[in-house]
Amino acid sequence: MRLDGNGMGSGKGKGKGNTGANGAGNGNGHAQGNGNGSKPEPIFPLPLRVLITGGAGFIGSHLAEHLVARGAAVTAIDDLSTGSFANIAHLADRKDFRFVCESVTNEAVMDRLVSHCDIIYHLAAAVGVDLIIKNPVQTIETNVLGTEAVLRLARRYHTKVLIASTSEVYGKSDNHPYKEDDDRVLGPTTRSRWAYAESKALDEFLALAYHKEFRIPVVIARLFNTVGPRQTGAYGMVIPRLAQQAVEGRPLTVYEDGLQSRCFCDVRDVVPALIGISHCAAAEGEIFNVGSEQEISILDLARRILRISGSSSPIEFIPYERAYRSDFEDMRRRVPNIERIRGLIGWEPRISLDQTLEEVIAEFRARAESASSPGPVRAAIVR
């Protein structure tokens, strides 16, 4: 791995080889379906040069790991504002992986990186309810300006882009399960909670505009509550927060009555979905829901975490005004319709929620044990 501070590495510019930059491959995406086999196989034309924004984040790190295991050369850019180098440290010795610690709004750095890649996975964003409520300016600027910077450079080099969007764009519509073309119902602009949904919706509008006006190959994935190992609870994500509380013997904090429900999809199912639609020519200019159809209330989720962890922690109900602020709004349900992605590439989730919870709980246990019995200190080597 090369660890760069400014991304200004050397190398040849873009060629015109069979790289899959514009949806090359089998053309129908079926070979990129679940990709959940035990033996990684090349599933796209090689060599493929990939740029992942937000590459040290939760989803980005899993995507990078998946791609390099299948023969791609990956560059991850991340300013580490919410990501962590620990997420990608296991890739450090690979020659086909490079990390650049920088913001996607640094045009000089991004220009060089985009000019040397075949496809961009744009995952960099402000994430988590806590961050959105406390830092609305950062939320709006990070999402909108970052996406605009990526698309402008994608146009310059005519590079394919996958934009990671969110189920938040559906707002508080009661029309479940959500279809990609459904109307959106949002709250007033006086409530900063909606800034995230609107900023990501603007990302989608902008991406589709670049596709229509400049013919930039763009695909949009609306993610529904992606979960799994490496996810942090620091920004309001519910599963890592509850799992950590259970492992540490603290009360599991459930907001309001806990009857609000969500559908949780393991990141290791989400990653093949992103790759599948990004390498399917028929997906260009389209939006895809990516998530599980299995719904569970937050109260039942907390009970399940207690059962799997064996914790005797109590469940503590907390009103939203204590957790966030008095004008906070939440949605009672959020369920995706995934017929579009299922019909196009045959994708659907395979990993059960129990398996995900078992692994997340095990991860927090390992961290707790490591913290209580630290090993010898080793110097970090950066090449």
JOVENKA-V708907 format. One record per backbone hydrogen bond with DSSP energy under -0.5 kcal/mol. NH is the residue of the N-H (numbers start at 1). CO is the residue of the C=O. Records with the same first field share a line. If there is no record, write none. Layout:
NH = CO + CO
This chain:
2 = 97
4 = 2 + 99
9 = 7
14 = 115
19 = 17
23 = 20
32 = 29
33 = 30
40 = 38
50 = 48 + 73
51 = 119
52 = 75
53 = 51 + 121
54 = 77
55 = 52 + 77
57 = 54
61 = 57
62 = 58
63 = 59
64 = 60
65 = 61
66 = 62
67 = 63
68 = 64
69 = 65
70 = 66 + 67
71 = 68
72 = 67
73 = 48
74 = 72 + 96
75 = 50
76 = 98
77 = 52
78 = 100
84 = 56
87 = 84
88 = 85
89 = 85
91 = 88
92 = 89
94 = 91
97 = 94
98 = 74
99 = 2
100 = 76
101 = 4
102 = 78 + 100
106 = 103
107 = 105
110 = 106
111 = 107
112 = 108
113 = 109
114 = 110
115 = 111
116 = 112 + 113
117 = 114
118 = 49
119 = 49
120 = 160
121 = 51
122 = 120 + 162
123 = 53 + 121
130 = 235
131 = 235
132 = 128
133 = 129
134 = 130
135 = 131
139 = 135
140 = 136
141 = 137
142 = 138
143 = 139
144 = 140
145 = 141
146 = 141 + 142
147 = 143
148 = 144
149 = 145
150 = 146
151 = 147
152 = 148
153 = 149
154 = 150
155 = 151
156 = 152
157 = 153
158 = 154
159 = 154
160 = 21 + 118
161 = 217
162 = 120
163 = 161 + 219
164 = 122 + 162
165 = 163 + 221
167 = 223
169 = 166
170 = 167
171 = 168
172 = 185
173 = 170
176 = 174
177 = 335
178 = 335
182 = 179
185 = 170
191 = 188
192 = 190
194 = 191
195 = 192
196 = 192
198 = 194
199 = 195
200 = 196
201 = 197
202 = 198
203 = 199
204 = 200
205 = 201
206 = 202
207 = 203
208 = 204
209 = 205
210 = 206
211 = 207
212 = 208
213 = 209
214 = 210
215 = 211
216 = 210
218 = 216
219 = 161
220 = 286
221 = 163
222 = 220 + 288
223 = 165 + 221
224 = 290
225 = 223
227 = 265
231 = 228
236 = 233
241 = 237
242 = 238
243 = 239
244 = 240
245 = 241
246 = 242
247 = 243
248 = 244
249 = 246
250 = 245
252 = 314
253 = 251
254 = 252 + 316
256 = 318
258 = 255
261 = 332
262 = 296
263 = 334
264 = 262 + 294
265 = 225
267 = 227
269 = 266
270 = 266
271 = 267
273 = 269
274 = 270
275 = 271
276 = 272
277 = 273
278 = 274
279 = 275
280 = 277
281 = 23 + 279
282 = 27
283 = 280
284 = 281
285 = 218
286 = 283
288 = 220
290 = 222
295 = 293
296 = 262
298 = 260
299 = 258
301 = 297
302 = 298
303 = 299
304 = 300
305 = 301
306 = 302
307 = 303
308 = 304
309 = 305
310 = 306
311 = 306
316 = 252 + 314
317 = 315
318 = 254
322 = 319
323 = 319
324 = 320
328 = 325
336 = 292
337 = 178
338 = 336
342 = 338
343 = 339
344 = 340
345 = 341
346 = 341 + 342
347 = 341
356 = 352
357 = 353
358 = 354
359 = 355
360 = 356
361 = 357
362 = 358
363 = 359
364 = 360
365 = 361
366 = 362
367 = 363
368 = 364
369 = 365
370 = 366
371 = 367
372 = 368
373 = 369
382 = 380
383 = 381
